Amino acid sequence: MGKGDIKSKKGKITNGSYGVKRKRKSTKAVVVKPKPKKEVVAKETKVEKAPVKKETAKKTVAKASAKK
């Protein structure tokens, strides 16, 4: 398996031939098409919530201790 071997990659490089063991580099440019962007459809449905009633805190009156 050296430079004189026709079936090996090294032999094909030395011989200057291309074959099954030594593939050529492709010269075609690969064109990648960008994926189309999905359009986001804005939904116009709004859910109306009932107004929240705030509960007021009850005021506690501290009883003053009576002086005797």
C-alpha positions in Angstrom: 0.0 0.0 0.0 2.2 2.7 -1.2 2.8 5.2 -4.0 2.7 2.5 -6.7 -0.5 1.0 -5.6 -3.3 1.9 -8.0 -6.1 1.0 -5.7 -5.1 3.1 -2.7 -5.7 6.8 -2.2 -2.0 7.5 -2.0 -1.3 5.7 -5.3 -4.1 7.6 -7.0 -2.6 10.9 -5.8 0.8 9.9 -7.1 -0.5 8.7 -10.3 -2.7 11.8 -10.7 -5.9 9.9 -11.4 -9.3 10.1 -9.8 -11.2 6.9 -9.1 -13.5 5.2 -6.6 -11.1 5.6 -3.7 -10.3 9.2 -4.5 -13.3 11.5 -4.9 -13.1 14.9 -6.6 -14.2 18.0 -4.8 -17.5 19.3 -6.1 -17.3 22.5 -8.0 -21.0 23.3 -7.8 -22.0 26.0 -5.5 -24.8 24.9 -3.1 -27.6 27.4 -2.9 -29.5 27.3 0.3 -33.0 28.8 0.0 -34.1 30.7 3.1 -37.2 29.4 4.7 -40.2 31.7 4.3 -41.1 33.5 7.5 -44.5 32.8 9.0 -46.6 35.9 9.2 -47.9 36.4 12.7 -51.6 37.2 12.6 -52.6 39.5 15.5 -55.7 38.5 17.2 -58.1 41.3 17.9 -60.2 39.5 20.5 -59.9 41.1 23.9 -61.4 39.5 26.9 -63.1 42.1 29.1 -62.8 41.3 32.8 -65.3 42.5 35.4 -63.9 45.5 37.4 -62.3 44.4 40.6 -63.8 45.9 43.7 -61.2 46.9 46.2 -62.2 46.2 49.8 -61.4 48.9 52.2 -59.8 47.9 55.4 -61.9 48.4 58.5 -60.6 51.0 60.8 -60.1 49.8 64.3 -60.5 52.4 67.0 -58.3 51.9 69.9 -60.1 52.3 73.1 -58.4 54.8 75.5 -58.1 53.4 79.0 -60.0 55.6 81.4 -58.0 57.2 84.2 -59.3 56.6 87.7 
